[in-house]
Amino acid sequence: MFIESQQVDRRSAIVRILRDRAVRKQEDLVRLLKEEGHEVNQSSVSRDLRDMGVIKASGRYVLPPTEVVRANGDFGMLAQFVRGLKRAGPSLTVLKTTIGAAQSVAVAIDKADWPEVAGTISGDDTIFIATANSRAQEELLGRLQALFGVL
């Protein structure tokens, strides 16, 4: 139980640090965590980053969209990861993202529990979003366009 509490505290610190500053190297994150009193090493931080879905973009560690949404309560920060949107039939929509962000964006969409979304499948930079019918797809397209500013 104590170990789980330490892990939760450490991961909360990682979220806060990555939200507040640009961290480019794992060893910098290890140092910052140690300065705050966390017992960490390179492998524990690497494991945390992997388990949390942290990605590296523009040479720095970036919180996955699910953490951004959880922290901010909105989808505004997800727009930086979304690149395009198109129909792929009457009930399948394709959402393109930056490389490595598709799974995190798909999880955020799934967690939003939108009634028009039946489910998502994601790859590295592509998300397939299934809807029950074309009416639900229209609602989804409108929502995604408004949230992400993509066509």
CYANA upper distance limits for C-alpha pairs under 8 A (distance plus 0.5 A):
  1 MET  CA      5 SER  CA      6.89
  2 PHE  CA      6 GLN  CA      6.81
  3 ILE  CA      7 GLN  CA      6.71
  4 GLU  CA      8 VAL  CA      6.69
  5 SER  CA      9 ASP  CA      6.66
  6 GLN  CA     10 ARG  CA      6.49
  7 GLN  CA     11 ARG  CA      6.51
  8 VAL  CA     12 SER  CA      6.55
  9 ASP  CA     13 ALA  CA      6.73
 10 ARG  CA     14 ILE  CA      6.76
 10 ARG  CA     33 LEU  CA      8.08
 10 ARG  CA     38 HIS  CA      7.07
 11 ARG  CA     15 VAL  CA      6.77
 11 ARG  CA     48 ASP  CA      7.40
 12 SER  CA     16 ARG  CA      6.77
 13 ALA  CA     17 ILE  CA      6.51
 13 ALA  CA     33 LEU  CA      7.78
 14 ILE  CA     18 LEU  CA      6.52
 14 ILE  CA     29 LEU  CA      8.30
 14 ILE  CA     33 LEU  CA      8.09
 15 VAL  CA     19 ARG  CA      6.50
 15 VAL  CA     63 LEU  CA      7.50
 15 VAL  CA     67 GLU  CA      8.20
 16 ARG  CA     20 ASP  CA      6.61
 17 ILE  CA     21 ARG  CA      6.54
 18 LEU  CA     22 ALA  CA      6.91
 18 LEU  CA     23 VAL  CA      7.05
 18 LEU  CA     61 TYR  CA      7.40
 18 LEU  CA     62 VAL  CA      7.13
 18 LEU  CA     63 LEU  CA      7.23
 19 ARG  CA     62 VAL  CA      8.46
 19 ARG  CA     63 LEU  CA      7.81
 22 ALA  CA     60 ARG  CA      6.62
 22 ALA  CA     61 TYR  CA      7.64
 23 VAL  CA     28 ASP  CA      7.20
 23 VAL  CA     29 LEU  CA      7.11
 23 VAL  CA     60 ARG  CA      5.94
 23 VAL  CA     61 TYR  CA      6.31
 24 ARG  CA     28 ASP  CA      7.78
 24 ARG  CA     59 GLY  CA      6.43
 24 ARG  CA     60 ARG  CA      4.69
 24 ARG  CA     61 TYR  CA      6.56
 25 LYS  CA     29 LEU  CA      7.19
 25 LYS  CA     60 ARG  CA      7.86
 25 LYS  CA     61 TYR  CA      8.37
 26 GLN  CA     30 VAL  CA      6.67
 26 GLN  CA     42 GLN  CA      7.45
 26 GLN  CA     45 VAL  CA      7.71
 26 GLN  CA     46 SER  CA      7.75
 27 GLU  CA     31 ARG  CA      6.66
 27 GLU  CA     42 GLN  CA      7.21
 28 ASP  CA     32 LEU  CA      6.72
 29 LEU  CA     33 LEU  CA      6.60
 29 LEU  CA     45 VAL  CA      8.27
 30 VAL  CA     34 LYS  CA      6.64
 30 VAL  CA     40 VAL  CA      6.98
 30 VAL  CA     41 ASN  CA      6.90
 30 VAL  CA     42 GLN  CA      7.00
 30 VAL  CA     45 VAL  CA      7.22
 31 ARG  CA     35 GLU  CA      6.65
 32 LEU  CA     36 GLU  CA      7.01
 33 LEU  CA     37 GLY  CA      7.05
 33 LEU  CA     38 HIS  CA      5.94
 33 LEU  CA     39 GLU  CA      8.27
 33 LEU  CA     40 VAL  CA      7.71
 34 LYS  CA     38 HIS  CA      5.46
 34 LYS  CA     39 GLU  CA      6.76
 34 LYS  CA     40 VAL  CA      7.20
 40 VAL  CA     44 SER  CA      6.56
 40 VAL  CA     45 VAL  CA      7.21
 41 ASN  CA     45 VAL  CA      6.82
 42 GLN  CA     46 SER  CA      6.56
 43 SER  CA     47 ARG  CA      6.58
 44 SER  CA     48 ASP  CA      6.63
 45 VAL  CA     49 LEU  CA      6.60
 46 SER  CA     50 ARG  CA      6.72
 47 ARG  CA     51 ASP  CA      6.51
 48 ASP  CA     52 MET  CA      6.40
 49 LEU  CA     53 GLY  CA      6.64
 49 LEU  CA     54 VAL  CA      5.66
 49 LEU  CA     55 ILE  CA      8.42
 50 ARG  CA     54 VAL  CA      6.77
 52 MET  CA     64 PRO  CA      8.14
 53 GLY  CA     63 LEU  CA      7.88
 53 GLY  CA     64 PRO  CA      6.24
 53 GLY  CA    104 SER  CA      7.69
 54 VAL  CA     61 TYR  CA      7.06
 54 VAL  CA     62 VAL  CA      6.29
 54 VAL  CA     63 LEU  CA      5.43
 54 VAL  CA     64 PRO  CA      5.74
 55 ILE  CA     61 TYR  CA      6.22
 55 ILE  CA     62 VAL  CA      5.82
 55 ILE  CA     63 LEU  CA      7.06
 55 ILE  CA     64 PRO  CA      7.00
 55 ILE  CA    100 GLY  CA      7.46
 55 ILE  CA    101 ALA  CA      8.04
 56 LYS  CA     60 ARG  CA      5.81
 56 LYS  CA     61 TYR  CA      4.91
 56 LYS  CA     62 VAL  CA      6.25
 57 ALA  CA     61 TYR  CA      6.86
 57 ALA  CA     62 VAL  CA      6.92
 63 LEU  CA     67 GLU  CA      6.58
 63 LEU  CA     68 VAL  CA      6.99
 64 PRO  CA     68 VAL  CA      7.01
 64 PRO  CA    101 ALA  CA      7.77
 64 PRO  CA    104 SER  CA      6.26
 64 PRO  CA    105 VAL  CA      8.34
 65 PRO  CA     69 VAL  CA      6.51
 65 PRO  CA     77 MET  CA      7.74
 65 PRO  CA     78 LEU  CA      6.17
 65 PRO  CA    101 ALA  CA      8.29
 65 PRO  CA    104 SER  CA      6.13
 65 PRO  CA    105 VAL  CA      6.25
 65 PRO  CA    108 ALA  CA      7.19
 66 THR  CA     70 ARG  CA      6.53
 66 THR  CA    104 SER  CA      6.45
 66 THR  CA    105 VAL  CA      7.33
 66 THR  CA    107 VAL  CA      7.19
 66 THR  CA    108 ALA  CA      5.48
 67 GLU  CA     71 ALA  CA      6.46
 68 VAL  CA     72 ASN  CA      6.46
 68 VAL  CA     73 GLY  CA      8.39
 68 VAL  CA     77 MET  CA      7.07
 68 VAL  CA     78 LEU  CA      8.11
 69 VAL  CA     73 GLY  CA      5.58
 69 VAL  CA     74 ASP  CA      5.79
 69 VAL  CA     75 PHE  CA      6.23
 69 VAL  CA     77 MET  CA      7.77
 69 VAL  CA     78 LEU  CA      8.19
 69 VAL  CA    108 ALA  CA      7.76
 70 ARG  CA     74 ASP  CA      8.27
 75 PHE  CA     79 ALA  CA      7.90
 75 PHE  CA    147 LEU  CA      7.22
 76 GLY  CA    147 LEU  CA      7.18
 76 GLY  CA    148 PHE  CA      7.87
 78 LEU  CA     82 VAL  CA      7.31
 78 LEU  CA    105 VAL  CA      7.68
 78 LEU  CA    148 PHE  CA      7.80
 79 ALA  CA    147 LEU  CA      7.79
 79 ALA  CA    148 PHE  CA      5.27
 79 ALA  CA    149 GLY  CA      8.00
 81 PHE  CA     97 THR  CA      5.78
 81 PHE  CA     98 THR  CA      5.78
 81 PHE  CA    101 ALA  CA      6.91
 81 PHE  CA    105 VAL  CA      8.34
 82 VAL  CA     95 LEU  CA      7.81
 82 VAL  CA     96 LYS  CA      6.56
 82 VAL  CA     97 THR  CA      4.79
 82 VAL  CA     98 THR  CA      6.95
 82 VAL  CA    148 PHE  CA      7.26
 82 VAL  CA    150 VAL  CA      8.25
 83 ARG  CA     95 LEU  CA      8.09
 83 ARG  CA     96 LYS  CA      5.78
 83 ARG  CA     97 THR  CA      5.46
 83 ARG  CA     98 THR  CA      7.11
 83 ARG  CA    150 VAL  CA      7.51
 84 GLY  CA     95 LEU  CA      6.28
 84 GLY  CA     96 LYS  CA      5.38
 84 GLY  CA     97 THR  CA      7.48
 84 GLY  CA    150 VAL  CA      6.15
 84 GLY  CA    151 LEU  CA      6.90
 85 LEU  CA     93 THR  CA      7.78
 85 LEU  CA     94 VAL  CA      6.22
 85 LEU  CA     95 LEU  CA      5.10
 85 LEU  CA     96 LYS  CA      6.72
 85 LEU  CA    150 VAL  CA      6.73
 85 LEU  CA    151 LEU  CA      6.07
 86 LYS  CA     93 THR  CA      6.40
 86 LYS  CA     94 VAL  CA      5.85
 86 LYS  CA     95 LEU  CA      7.24
 86 LYS  CA    151 LEU  CA      7.63
 87 ARG  CA     92 LEU  CA      6.74
 87 ARG  CA     93 THR  CA      5.09
 87 ARG  CA     94 VAL  CA      6.64
 88 ALA  CA     92 LEU  CA      5.69
 88 ALA  CA     93 THR  CA      5.96
 88 ALA  CA     94 VAL  CA      7.00
 89 GLY  CA     93 THR  CA      7.86
 90 PRO  CA    133 ASN  CA      6.95
 90 PRO  CA    134 SER  CA      5.41
 90 PRO  CA    137 GLN  CA      7.68
 91 SER  CA    130 ALA  CA      6.31
 91 SER  CA    131 THR  CA      5.42
 91 SER  CA    132 ALA  CA      6.67
 91 SER  CA    133 ASN  CA      5.58
 91 SER  CA    134 SER  CA      5.88
 91 SER  CA    136 ALA  CA      8.15
 91 SER  CA    137 GLN  CA      6.23
 92 LEU  CA    128 PHE  CA      7.11
 92 LEU  CA    129 ILE  CA      6.22
 92 LEU  CA    130 ALA  CA      5.29
 92 LEU  CA    131 THR  CA      6.81
 92 LEU  CA    137 GLN  CA      7.83
 93 THR  CA    128 PHE  CA      6.28
 93 THR  CA    129 ILE  CA      5.58
 93 THR  CA    130 ALA  CA      7.04
 93 THR  CA    137 GLN  CA      7.81
 93 THR  CA    141 LEU  CA      8.42
 94 VAL  CA    126 THR  CA      7.34
 94 VAL  CA    127 ILE  CA      6.16
 94 VAL  CA    128 PHE  CA      5.31
 94 VAL  CA    129 ILE  CA      6.79
 95 LEU  CA    126 THR  CA      6.35
 95 LEU  CA    127 ILE  CA      5.56
 95 LEU  CA    128 PHE  CA      7.06
 95 LEU  CA    129 ILE  CA      8.09
 96 LYS  CA    102 ALA  CA      7.93
 96 LYS  CA    125 ASP  CA      6.25
 96 LYS  CA    126 THR  CA      5.17
 96 LYS  CA    127 ILE  CA      6.89
 97 THR  CA    101 ALA  CA      6.56
 97 THR  CA    102 ALA  CA      6.17
 97 THR  CA    125 ASP  CA      5.34
 97 THR  CA    126 THR  CA      6.60
 97 THR  CA    127 ILE  CA      8.39
 98 THR  CA    102 ALA  CA      7.76
 98 THR  CA    125 ASP  CA      6.13
 99 ILE  CA    124 ASP  CA      6.26
 99 ILE  CA    125 ASP  CA      5.22
100 GLY  CA    124 ASP  CA      5.43
100 GLY  CA    125 ASP  CA      6.40
101 ALA  CA    105 VAL  CA      6.71
101 ALA  CA    124 ASP  CA      7.16
101 ALA  CA    125 ASP  CA      6.70
102 ALA  CA    106 ALA  CA      6.51
102 ALA  CA    122 SER  CA      6.24
102 ALA  CA    123 GLY  CA      6.62
102 ALA  CA    124 ASP  CA      5.99
102 ALA  CA    125 ASP  CA      5.33
102 ALA  CA    126 THR  CA      6.15
102 ALA  CA    127 ILE  CA      6.45
103 GLN  CA    107 VAL  CA      6.65
103 GLN  CA    122 SER  CA      5.83
103 GLN  CA    123 GLY  CA      7.00
103 GLN  CA    124 ASP  CA      7.37
103 GLN  CA    127 ILE  CA      8.09
104 SER  CA    108 ALA  CA      6.80
105 VAL  CA    109 ILE  CA      6.78
106 ALA  CA    110 ASP  CA      6.62
106 ALA  CA    120 THR  CA      6.71
106 ALA  CA    121 ILE  CA      7.78
106 ALA  CA    122 SER  CA      6.92
106 ALA  CA    127 ILE  CA      7.06
107 VAL  CA    111 LYS  CA      6.54
108 ALA  CA    112 ALA  CA      6.69
109 ILE  CA    113 ASP  CA      7.50
109 ILE  CA    114 TRP  CA      8.07
110 ASP  CA    114 TRP  CA      8.05
110 ASP  CA    117 VAL  CA      8.37
110 ASP  CA    119 GLY  CA      7.32
110 ASP  CA    120 THR  CA      7.54
113 ASP  CA    117 VAL  CA      7.93
116 GLU  CA    131 THR  CA      6.41
116 GLU  CA    132 ALA  CA      7.72
116 GLU  CA    136 ALA  CA      5.35
116 GLU  CA    137 GLN  CA      7.45
116 GLU  CA    139 GLU  CA      7.29
116 GLU  CA    140 LEU  CA      6.75
117 VAL  CA    129 ILE  CA      7.40
117 VAL  CA    130 ALA  CA      6.61
117 VAL  CA    131 THR  CA      5.51
117 VAL  CA    132 ALA  CA      8.00
117 VAL  CA    136 ALA  CA      7.98
117 VAL  CA    140 LEU  CA      7.75
118 ALA  CA    129 ILE  CA      8.04
118 ALA  CA    130 ALA  CA      5.84
118 ALA  CA    131 THR  CA      5.49
118 ALA  CA    132 ALA  CA      6.82
119 GLY  CA    129 ILE  CA      6.46
119 GLY  CA    130 ALA  CA      5.90
119 GLY  CA    131 THR  CA      7.78
120 THR  CA    127 ILE  CA      7.14
120 THR  CA    128 PHE  CA      6.07
120 THR  CA    129 ILE  CA      5.02
120 THR  CA    130 ALA  CA      6.68
121 ILE  CA    127 ILE  CA      6.17
121 ILE  CA    128 PHE  CA      5.66
121 ILE  CA    129 ILE  CA      7.13
122 SER  CA    126 THR  CA      6.27
122 SER  CA    127 ILE  CA      4.77
122 SER  CA    128 PHE  CA      6.74
123 GLY  CA    127 ILE  CA      6.87
131 THR  CA    136 ALA  CA      6.31
131 THR  CA    137 GLN  CA      6.17
132 ALA  CA    136 ALA  CA      6.82
132 ALA  CA    137 GLN  CA      8.19
133 ASN  CA    137 GLN  CA      6.82
134 SER  CA    138 GLU  CA      6.71
135 ARG  CA    139 GLU  CA      7.02
136 ALA  CA    140 LEU  CA      6.72
137 GLN  CA    141 LEU  CA      6.54
138 GLU  CA    142 GLY  CA      6.71
139 GLU  CA    143 ARG  CA      6.73
140 LEU  CA    144 LEU  CA      6.58
141 LEU  CA    145 GLN  CA      6.49
142 GLY  CA    146 ALA  CA      6.63
143 ARG  CA    147 LEU  CA      6.62
144 LEU  CA    148 PHE  CA      6.27
144 LEU  CA    149 GLY  CA      7.98
144 LEU  CA    150 VAL  CA      7.92
145 GLN  CA    149 GLY  CA      5.39
145 GLN  CA    150 VAL  CA      5.63
145 GLN  CA    151 LEU  CA      6.68
146 ALA  CA    150 VAL  CA      8.39
